[in-house]
Amino acid sequence: MDDLSQRDLSQIADADLTPEERNELKRRFHDFVDRLRARHGRAGTRARKAKRVMRWNPATFARRR
């Protein structure tokens, strides 16, 4: 099984990888990310809304219960 693109590299420790195997893992990762972005658009890079800080008003919070 000399074809590096078909080899299972998941059981090999990072320190034991050859430079060719590292490059293959990097290629697989970038391929995965490209497929994910193509499928889902920006792939989860949405900006989050800042949480609003509400002033404590006991009368307002008492009405909610």
N, CA, C and O atoms as a Maestro MAE file, in Angstrom:
{
 s_m_m2io_version
 :::
 2.0.0
}

f_m_ct {
 s_m_title
 :::
 protein
 m_atom[260] {
  # First column is atom index #
  i_m_mmod_type
  r_m_x_coord
  r_m_y_coord
  r_m_z_coord
  i_m_residue_number
  s_m_chain_name
  s_m_pdb_residue_name
  s_m_pdb_atom_name
  i_m_atomic_number
  :::
  1 25 0.841 -1.175 0.000 1 A "MET " " N  " 7
  2 3 0.000 0.000 0.000 1 A "MET " " CA " 6
  3 2 0.892 1.246 0.000 1 A "MET " " C  " 6
  4 15 1.003 1.942 1.009 1 A "MET " " O  " 8
  5 25 1.510 1.508 -1.121 2 A "ASP " " N  " 7
  6 3 2.421 2.639 -1.232 2 A "ASP " " CA " 6
  7 2 1.713 3.941 -1.540 2 A "ASP " " C  " 6
  8 15 2.303 5.014 -1.417 2 A "ASP " " O  " 8
  9 25 0.448 3.860 -1.942 3 A "ASP " " N  " 7
  10 3 -0.290 5.077 -2.261 3 A "ASP " " CA " 6
  11 2 -0.603 5.823 -0.965 3 A "ASP " " C  " 6
  12 15 -1.422 5.370 -0.164 3 A "ASP " " O  " 8
  13 25 0.041 6.946 -0.767 4 A "LEU " " N  " 7
  14 3 -0.086 7.698 0.482 4 A "LEU " " CA " 6
  15 2 -1.480 8.271 0.674 4 A "LEU " " C  " 6
  16 15 -1.914 8.471 1.809 4 A "LEU " " O  " 8
  17 25 -2.188 8.536 -0.416 5 A "SER " " N  " 7
  18 3 -3.528 9.107 -0.286 5 A "SER " " CA " 6
  19 2 -4.534 8.086 0.231 5 A "SER " " C  " 6
  20 15 -5.604 8.466 0.707 5 A "SER " " O  " 8
  21 25 -4.210 6.791 0.146 6 A "GLN " " N  " 7
  22 3 -5.114 5.742 0.616 6 A "GLN " " CA " 6
  23 2 -4.705 5.174 1.974 6 A "GLN " " C  " 6
  24 15 -5.442 4.375 2.552 6 A "GLN " " O  " 8
  25 25 -3.564 5.565 2.483 7 A "ARG " " N  " 7
  26 3 -3.047 5.007 3.730 7 A "ARG " " CA " 6
  27 2 -3.767 5.597 4.941 7 A "ARG " " C  " 6
  28 15 -4.111 6.779 4.953 7 A "ARG " " O  " 8
  29 25 -3.994 4.761 5.963 8 A "ASP " " N  " 7
  30 3 -4.614 5.211 7.209 8 A "ASP " " CA " 6
  31 2 -3.526 5.797 8.100 8 A "ASP " " C  " 6
  32 15 -2.670 5.072 8.607 8 A "ASP " " O  " 8
  33 25 -3.566 7.102 8.286 9 A "LEU " " N  " 7
  34 3 -2.546 7.785 9.085 9 A "LEU " " CA " 6
  35 2 -3.045 8.141 10.479 9 A "LEU " " C  " 6
  36 15 -2.355 8.832 11.228 9 A "LEU " " O  " 8
  37 25 -4.223 7.680 10.826 10 A "SER " " N  " 7
  38 3 -4.822 8.091 12.091 10 A "SER " " CA " 6
  39 2 -4.172 7.438 13.304 10 A "SER " " C  " 6
  40 15 -4.263 7.979 14.406 10 A "SER " " O  " 8
  41 25 -3.532 6.311 13.139 11 A "GLN " " N  " 7
  42 3 -2.945 5.609 14.278 11 A "GLN " " CA " 6
  43 2 -1.464 5.932 14.482 11 A "GLN " " C  " 6
  44 15 -0.834 5.394 15.392 11 A "GLN " " O  " 8
  45 25 -0.916 6.792 13.656 12 A "ILE " " N  " 7
  46 3 0.500 7.140 13.746 12 A "ILE " " CA " 6
  47 2 0.644 8.419 14.564 12 A "ILE " " C  " 6
  48 15 -0.061 9.400 14.328 12 A "ILE " " O  " 8
  49 25 1.560 8.400 15.523 13 A "ALA " " N  " 7
  50 3 1.810 9.587 16.350 13 A "ALA " " CA " 6
  51 2 2.409 10.701 15.492 13 A "ALA " " C  " 6
  52 15 3.082 10.434 14.497 13 A "ALA " " O  " 8
  53 25 2.162 11.931 15.878 14 A "ASP " " N  " 7
  54 3 2.657 13.076 15.107 14 A "ASP " " CA " 6
  55 2 4.182 13.077 15.001 14 A "ASP " " C  " 6
  56 15 4.738 13.453 13.969 14 A "ASP " " O  " 8
  57 25 4.841 12.662 16.055 15 A "ALA " " N  " 7
  58 3 6.301 12.658 16.047 15 A "ALA " " CA " 6
  59 2 6.858 11.606 15.093 15 A "ALA " " C  " 6
  60 15 7.996 11.727 14.638 15 A "ALA " " O  " 8
  61 25 6.074 10.581 14.786 16 A "ASP " " N  " 7
  62 3 6.537 9.492 13.927 16 A "ASP " " CA " 6
  63 2 6.205 9.697 12.451 16 A "ASP " " C  " 6
  64 15 6.579 8.867 11.623 16 A "ASP " " O  " 8
  65 25 5.523 10.760 12.110 17 A "LEU " " N  " 7
  66 3 5.142 11.001 10.723 17 A "LEU " " CA " 6
  67 2 6.340 11.476 9.901 17 A "LEU " " C  " 6
  68 15 7.158 12.270 10.367 17 A "LEU " " O  " 8
  69 25 6.422 10.979 8.685 18 A "THR " " N  " 7
  70 3 7.447 11.461 7.761 18 A "THR " " CA " 6
  71 2 6.959 12.775 7.154 18 A "THR " " C  " 6
  72 15 5.769 13.083 7.235 18 A "THR " " O  " 8
  73 25 7.840 13.542 6.557 19 A "PRO " " N  " 7
  74 3 7.402 14.797 5.919 19 A "PRO " " CA " 6
  75 2 6.334 14.579 4.844 19 A "PRO " " C  " 6
  76 15 5.431 15.402 4.693 19 A "PRO " " O  " 8
  77 25 6.431 13.476 4.099 20 A "GLU " " N  " 7
  78 3 5.421 13.182 3.080 20 A "GLU " " CA " 6
  79 2 4.065 12.918 3.722 20 A "GLU " " C  " 6
  80 15 3.033 13.355 3.213 20 A "GLU " " O  " 8
  81 25 4.075 12.196 4.851 21 A "GLU " " N  " 7
  82 3 2.819 11.905 5.550 21 A "GLU " " CA " 6
  83 2 2.220 13.180 6.145 21 A "GLU " " C  " 6
  84 15 1.003 13.362 6.130 21 A "GLU " " O  " 8
  85 25 3.068 14.054 6.662 22 A "ARG " " N  " 7
  86 3 2.578 15.341 7.180 22 A "ARG " " CA " 6
  87 2 1.927 16.165 6.067 22 A "ARG " " C  " 6
  88 15 0.866 16.758 6.262 22 A "ARG " " O  " 8
  89 25 2.566 16.196 4.919 23 A "ASN " " N  " 7
  90 3 1.999 16.932 3.787 23 A "ASN " " CA " 6
  91 2 0.672 16.327 3.352 23 A "ASN " " C  " 6
  92 15 -0.252 17.054 2.986 23 A "ASN " " O  " 8
  93 25 0.572 15.009 3.391 24 A "GLU " " N  " 7
  94 3 -0.682 14.347 3.023 24 A "GLU " " CA " 6
  95 2 -1.783 14.685 4.021 24 A "GLU " " C  " 6
  96 15 -2.917 14.939 3.617 24 A "GLU " " O  " 8
  97 25 -1.475 14.693 5.316 25 A "LEU " " N  " 7
  98 3 -2.476 15.074 6.317 25 A "LEU " " CA " 6
  99 2 -2.916 16.527 6.131 25 A "LEU " " C  " 6
  100 15 -4.099 16.841 6.258 25 A "LEU " " O  " 8
  101 25 -1.976 17.396 5.836 26 A "LYS " " N  " 7
  102 3 -2.304 18.803 5.601 26 A "LYS " " CA " 6
  103 2 -3.206 18.940 4.374 26 A "LYS " " C  " 6
  104 15 -4.161 19.717 4.382 26 A "LYS " " O  " 8
  105 25 -2.893 18.172 3.307 27 A "ARG " " N  " 7
  106 3 -3.712 18.210 2.098 27 A "ARG " " CA " 6
  107 2 -5.120 17.717 2.388 27 A "ARG " " C  " 6
  108 15 -6.095 18.306 1.922 27 A "ARG " " O  " 8
  109 25 -5.234 16.621 3.167 28 A "ARG " " N  " 7
  110 3 -6.552 16.084 3.522 28 A "ARG " " CA " 6
  111 2 -7.359 17.095 4.328 28 A "ARG " " C  " 6
  112 15 -8.559 17.257 4.105 28 A "ARG " " O  " 8
  113 25 -6.704 17.770 5.260 29 A "PHE " " N  " 7
  114 3 -7.394 18.762 6.078 29 A "PHE " " CA " 6
  115 2 -7.916 19.905 5.214 29 A "PHE " " C  " 6
  116 15 -9.072 20.307 5.347 29 A "PHE " " O  " 8
  117 25 -7.072 20.429 4.333 30 A "HIS " " N  " 7
  118 3 -7.498 21.537 3.475 30 A "HIS " " CA " 6
  119 2 -8.608 21.098 2.519 30 A "HIS " " C  " 6
  120 15 -9.509 21.878 2.213 30 A "HIS " " O  " 8
  121 25 -8.543 19.859 2.052 31 A "ASP " " N  " 7
  122 3 -9.605 19.330 1.202 31 A "ASP " " CA " 6
  123 2 -10.918 19.260 1.979 31 A "ASP " " C  " 6
  124 15 -11.975 19.609 1.453 31 A "ASP " " O  " 8
  125 25 -10.847 18.807 3.231 32 A "PHE " " N  " 7
  126 3 -12.030 18.734 4.084 32 A "PHE " " CA " 6
  127 2 -12.628 20.119 4.314 32 A "PHE " " C  " 6
  128 15 -13.842 20.293 4.210 32 A "PHE " " O  " 8
  129 25 -11.796 21.092 4.621 33 A "VAL " " N  " 7
  130 3 -12.270 22.452 4.874 33 A "VAL " " CA " 6
  131 2 -12.900 23.042 3.615 33 A "VAL " " C  " 6
  132 15 -13.933 23.707 3.690 33 A "VAL " " O  " 8
  133 25 -12.287 22.805 2.468 34 A "ASP " " N  " 7
  134 3 -12.843 23.318 1.211 34 A "ASP " " CA " 6
  135 2 -14.211 22.717 0.928 34 A "ASP " " C  " 6
  136 15 -15.121 23.420 0.487 34 A "ASP " " O  " 8
  137 25 -14.361 21.415 1.179 35 A "ARG " " N  " 7
  138 3 -15.661 20.770 0.969 35 A "ARG " " CA " 6
  139 2 -16.700 21.308 1.942 35 A "ARG " " C  " 6
  140 15 -17.854 21.516 1.569 35 A "ARG " " O  " 8
  141 25 -16.300 21.530 3.175 36 A "LEU " " N  " 7
  142 3 -17.216 22.059 4.179 36 A "LEU " " CA " 6
  143 2 -17.673 23.467 3.806 36 A "LEU " " C  " 6
  144 15 -18.857 23.785 3.919 36 A "LEU " " O  " 8
  145 25 -16.756 24.298 3.370 37 A "ARG " " N  " 7
  146 3 -17.108 25.661 2.966 37 A "ARG " " CA " 6
  147 2 -18.009 25.663 1.741 37 A "ARG " " C  " 6
  148 15 -18.927 26.477 1.642 37 A "ARG " " O  " 8
  149 25 -17.752 24.756 0.811 38 A "ALA " " N  " 7
  150 3 -18.587 24.690 -0.387 38 A "ALA " " CA " 6
  151 2 -20.005 24.261 -0.035 38 A "ALA " " C  " 6
  152 15 -20.966 24.681 -0.679 38 A "ALA " " O  " 8
  153 25 -20.129 23.431 0.979 39 A "ARG " " N  " 7
  154 3 -21.437 22.918 1.370 39 A "ARG " " CA " 6
  155 2 -22.211 23.893 2.245 39 A "ARG " " C  " 6
  156 15 -23.429 24.016 2.117 39 A "ARG " " O  " 8
  157 25 -21.512 24.577 3.123 40 A "HIS " " N  " 7
  158 3 -22.179 25.416 4.118 40 A "HIS " " CA " 6
  159 2 -21.863 26.902 3.986 40 A "HIS " " C  " 6
  160 15 -22.125 27.662 4.918 40 A "HIS " " O  " 8
  161 25 -21.337 27.315 2.917 41 A "GLY " " N  " 7
  162 3 -21.041 28.740 2.762 41 A "GLY " " CA " 6
  163 2 -19.776 29.123 3.487 41 A "GLY " " C  " 6
  164 15 -18.688 28.661 3.142 41 A "GLY " " O  " 8
  165 25 -19.914 29.960 4.485 42 A "ARG " " N  " 7
  166 3 -18.739 30.478 5.183 42 A "ARG " " CA " 6
  167 2 -18.239 29.554 6.275 42 A "ARG " " C  " 6
  168 15 -17.248 29.878 6.930 42 A "ARG " " O  " 8
  169 25 -18.871 28.437 6.497 43 A "ALA " " N  " 7
  170 3 -18.418 27.403 7.438 43 A "ALA " " CA " 6
  171 2 -18.319 27.903 8.870 43 A "ALA " " C  " 6
  172 15 -17.291 27.728 9.524 43 A "ALA " " O  " 8
  173 25 -19.370 28.518 9.350 44 A "GLY " " N  " 7
  174 3 -19.435 28.871 10.760 44 A "GLY " " CA " 6
  175 2 -18.644 30.087 11.163 44 A "GLY " " C  " 6
  176 15 -18.236 30.190 12.320 44 A "GLY " " O  " 8
  177 25 -18.414 30.999 10.269 45 A "THR " " N  " 7
  178 3 -17.647 32.190 10.625 45 A "THR " " CA " 6
  179 2 -18.560 33.382 10.866 45 A "THR " " C  " 6
  180 15 -18.174 34.526 10.629 45 A "THR " " O  " 8
  181 25 -19.765 33.111 11.336 46 A "ARG " " N  " 7
  182 3 -20.708 34.197 11.608 46 A "ARG " " CA " 6
  183 2 -20.253 35.032 12.797 46 A "ARG " " C  " 6
  184 15 -19.711 34.511 13.771 46 A "ARG " " O  " 8
  185 25 -20.480 36.319 12.698 47 A "ALA " " N  " 7
  186 3 -20.162 37.204 13.816 47 A "ALA " " CA " 6
  187 2 -21.253 37.055 14.879 47 A "ALA " " C  " 6
  188 15 -22.443 37.010 14.566 47 A "ALA " " O  " 8
  189 25 -20.837 36.981 16.100 48 A "ARG " " N  " 7
  190 3 -21.792 36.833 17.191 48 A "ARG " " CA " 6
  191 2 -22.254 38.195 17.663 48 A "ARG " " C  " 6
  192 15 -21.490 39.161 17.682 48 A "ARG " " O  " 8
  193 25 -23.518 38.252 18.042 49 A "LYS " " N  " 7
  194 3 -24.040 39.490 18.595 49 A "LYS " " CA " 6
  195 2 -23.554 39.638 20.029 49 A "LYS " " C  " 6
  196 15 -23.471 38.661 20.774 49 A "LYS " " O  " 8
  197 25 -23.242 40.849 20.398 50 A "ALA " " N  " 7
  198 3 -22.830 41.113 21.770 50 A "ALA " " CA " 6
  199 2 -24.051 41.003 22.684 50 A "ALA " " C  " 6
  200 15 -25.148 41.429 22.325 50 A "ALA " " O  " 8
  201 25 -23.847 40.433 23.857 51 A "LYS " " N  " 7
  202 3 -24.950 40.316 24.804 51 A "LYS " " CA " 6
  203 2 -25.319 41.695 25.329 51 A "LYS " " C  " 6
  204 15 -24.458 42.523 25.627 51 A "LYS " " O  " 8
  205 25 -26.610 41.913 25.431 52 A "ARG " " N  " 7
  206 3 -27.078 43.184 25.971 52 A "ARG " " CA " 6
  207 2 -27.073 43.107 27.489 52 A "ARG " " C  " 6
  208 15 -27.511 42.119 28.078 52 A "ARG " " O  " 8
  209 25 -26.580 44.147 28.100 53 A "VAL " " N  " 7
  210 3 -26.590 44.242 29.552 53 A "VAL " " CA " 6
  211 2 -27.881 44.943 29.945 53 A "VAL " " C  " 6
  212 15 -28.160 46.056 29.500 53 A "VAL " " O  " 8
  213 25 -28.668 44.272 30.788 54 A "MET " " N  " 7
  214 3 -29.938 44.854 31.216 54 A "MET " " CA " 6
  215 2 -29.791 45.421 32.620 54 A "MET " " C  " 6
  216 15 -29.219 44.789 33.508 54 A "MET " " O  " 8
  217 25 -30.304 46.590 32.795 55 A "ARG " " N  " 7
  218 3 -30.283 47.229 34.102 55 A "ARG " " CA " 6
  219 2 -31.285 46.525 35.002 55 A "ARG " " C  " 6
  220 15 -32.392 46.203 34.570 55 A "ARG " " O  " 8
  221 25 -30.907 46.287 36.235 56 A "TRP " " N  " 7
  222 3 -31.771 45.583 37.175 56 A "TRP " " CA " 6
  223 2 -32.893 46.498 37.634 56 A "TRP " " C  " 6
  224 15 -32.665 47.565 38.205 56 A "TRP " " O  " 8
  225 25 -34.096 46.053 37.370 57 A "ASN " " N  " 7
  226 3 -35.278 46.780 37.806 57 A "ASN " " CA " 6
  227 2 -36.216 45.739 38.410 57 A "ASN " " C  " 6
  228 15 -36.827 44.968 37.669 57 A "ASN " " O  " 8
  229 25 -36.347 45.697 39.749 58 A "PRO " " N  " 7
  230 3 -37.149 44.654 40.387 58 A "PRO " " CA " 6
  231 2 -38.598 44.625 39.916 58 A "PRO " " C  " 6
  232 15 -39.184 43.548 39.812 58 A "PRO " " O  " 8
  233 25 -39.182 45.772 39.631 59 A "ALA " " N  " 7
  234 3 -40.579 45.795 39.193 59 A "ALA " " CA " 6
  235 2 -40.737 45.116 37.835 59 A "ALA " " C  " 6
  236 15 -41.698 44.378 37.618 59 A "ALA " " O  " 8
  237 25 -39.819 45.356 36.944 60 A "THR " " N  " 7
  238 3 -39.888 44.746 35.612 60 A "THR " " CA " 6
  239 2 -39.718 43.238 35.703 60 A "THR " " C  " 6
  240 15 -40.463 42.495 35.064 60 A "THR " " O  " 8
  241 25 -38.762 42.778 36.478 61 A "PHE " " N  " 7
  242 3 -38.514 41.347 36.579 61 A "PHE " " CA " 6
  243 2 -39.607 40.637 37.366 61 A "PHE " " C  " 6
  244 15 -39.850 39.451 37.139 61 A "PHE " " O  " 8
  245 25 -40.261 41.322 38.273 62 A "ALA " " N  " 7
  246 3 -41.361 40.714 39.029 62 A "ALA " " CA " 6
  247 2 -42.562 40.468 38.125 62 A "ALA " " C  " 6
  248 15 -43.282 39.488 38.316 62 A "ALA " " O  " 8
  249 25 -42.790 41.328 37.158 63 A "ARG " " N  " 7
  250 3 -43.917 41.156 36.235 63 A "ARG " " CA " 6
  251 2 -43.726 39.964 35.306 63 A "ARG " " C  " 6
  252 15 -44.709 39.394 34.832 63 A "ARG " " O  " 8
  253 25 -42.505 39.584 35.040 64 A "ARG " " N  " 7
  254 3 -42.232 38.477 34.115 64 A "ARG " " CA " 6
  255 2 -42.576 37.124 34.716 64 A "ARG " " C  " 6
  256 15 -42.765 36.158 33.977 64 A "ARG " " O  " 8
  257 25 -42.658 37.033 36.006 65 A "ARG " " N  " 7
  258 3 -42.915 35.733 36.652 65 A "ARG " " CA " 6
  259 2 -44.342 35.426 36.744 65 A "ARG " " C  " 6
  260 15 -44.715 34.373 37.260 65 A "ARG " " O  " 8
  :::
 }
 m_bond[259] {
  # First column is bond index #
  i_m_from
  i_m_to
  i_m_order
  :::
  1 1 2 1
  2 2 3 1
  3 3 4 2
  4 3 5 1
  5 5 6 1
  6 6 7 1
  7 7 8 2
  8 7 9 1
  9 9 10 1
  10 10 11 1
  11 11 12 2
  12 11 13 1
  13 13 14 1
  14 14 15 1
  15 15 16 2
  16 15 17 1
  17 17 18 1
  18 18 19 1
  19 19 20 2
  20 19 21 1
  21 21 22 1
  22 22 23 1
  23 23 24 2
  24 23 25 1
  25 25 26 1
  26 26 27 1
  27 27 28 2
  28 27 29 1
  29 29 30 1
  30 30 31 1
  31 31 32 2
  32 31 33 1
  33 33 34 1
  34 34 35 1
  35 35 36 2
  36 35 37 1
  37 37 38 1
  38 38 39 1
  39 39 40 2
  40 39 41 1
  41 41 42 1
  42 42 43 1
  43 43 44 2
  44 43 45 1
  45 45 46 1
  46 46 47 1
  47 47 48 2
  48 47 49 1
  49 49 50 1
  50 50 51 1
  51 51 52 2
  52 51 53 1
  53 53 54 1
  54 54 55 1
  55 55 56 2
  56 55 57 1
  57 57 58 1
  58 58 59 1
  59 59 60 2
  60 59 61 1
  61 61 62 1
  62 62 63 1
  63 63 64 2
  64 63 65 1
  65 65 66 1
  66 66 67 1
  67 67 68 2
  68 67 69 1
  69 69 70 1
  70 70 71 1
  71 71 72 2
  72 71 73 1
  73 73 74 1
  74 74 75 1
  75 75 76 2
  76 75 77 1
  77 77 78 1
  78 78 79 1
  79 79 80 2
  80 79 81 1
  81 81 82 1
  82 82 83 1
  83 83 84 2
  84 83 85 1
  85 85 86 1
  86 86 87 1
  87 87 88 2
  88 87 89 1
  89 89 90 1
  90 90 91 1
  91 91 92 2
  92 91 93 1
  93 93 94 1
  94 94 95 1
  95 95 96 2
  96 95 97 1
  97 97 98 1
  98 98 99 1
  99 99 100 2
  100 99 101 1
  101 101 102 1
  102 102 103 1
  103 103 104 2
  104 103 105 1
  105 105 106 1
  106 106 107 1
  107 107 108 2
  108 107 109 1
  109 109 110 1
  110 110 111 1
  111 111 112 2
  112 111 113 1
  113 113 114 1
  114 114 115 1
  115 115 116 2
  116 115 117 1
  117 117 118 1
  118 118 119 1
  119 119 120 2
  120 119 121 1
  121 121 122 1
  122 122 123 1
  123 123 124 2
  124 123 125 1
  125 125 126 1
  126 126 127 1
  127 127 128 2
  128 127 129 1
  129 129 130 1
  130 130 131 1
  131 131 132 2
  132 131 133 1
  133 133 134 1
  134 134 135 1
  135 135 136 2
  136 135 137 1
  137 137 138 1
  138 138 139 1
  139 139 140 2
  140 139 141 1
  141 141 142 1
  142 142 143 1
  143 143 144 2
  144 143 145 1
  145 145 146 1
  146 146 147 1
  147 147 148 2
  148 147 149 1
  149 149 150 1
  150 150 151 1
  151 151 152 2
  152 151 153 1
  153 153 154 1
  154 154 155 1
  155 155 156 2
  156 155 157 1
  157 157 158 1
  158 158 159 1
  159 159 160 2
  160 159 161 1
  161 161 162 1
  162 162 163 1
  163 163 164 2
  164 163 165 1
  165 165 166 1
  166 166 167 1
  167 167 168 2
  168 167 169 1
  169 169 170 1
  170 170 171 1
  171 171 172 2
  172 171 173 1
  173 173 174 1
  174 174 175 1
  175 175 176 2
  176 175 177 1
  177 177 178 1
  178 178 179 1
  179 179 180 2
  180 179 181 1
  181 181 182 1
  182 182 183 1
  183 183 184 2
  184 183 185 1
  185 185 186 1
  186 186 187 1
  187 187 188 2
  188 187 189 1
  189 189 190 1
  190 190 191 1
  191 191 192 2
  192 191 193 1
  193 193 194 1
  194 194 195 1
  195 195 196 2
  196 195 197 1
  197 197 198 1
  198 198 199 1
  199 199 200 2
  200 199 201 1
  201 201 202 1
  202 202 203 1
  203 203 204 2
  204 203 205 1
  205 205 206 1
  206 206 207 1
  207 207 208 2
  208 207 209 1
  209 209 210 1
  210 210 211 1
  211 211 212 2
  212 211 213 1
  213 213 214 1
  214 214 215 1
  215 215 216 2
  216 215 217 1
  217 217 218 1
  218 218 219 1
  219 219 220 2
  220 219 221 1
  221 221 222 1
  222 222 223 1
  223 223 224 2
  224 223 225 1
  225 225 226 1
  226 226 227 1
  227 227 228 2
  228 227 229 1
  229 229 230 1
  230 230 231 1
  231 231 232 2
  232 231 233 1
  233 233 234 1
  234 234 235 1
  235 235 236 2
  236 235 237 1
  237 237 238 1
  238 238 239 1
  239 239 240 2
  240 239 241 1
  241 241 242 1
  242 242 243 1
  243 243 244 2
  244 243 245 1
  245 245 246 1
  246 246 247 1
  247 247 248 2
  248 247 249 1
  249 249 250 1
  250 250 251 1
  251 251 252 2
  252 251 253 1
  253 253 254 1
  254 254 255 1
  255 255 256 2
  256 255 257 1
  257 257 258 1
  258 258 259 1
  259 259 260 2
  :::
 }
}
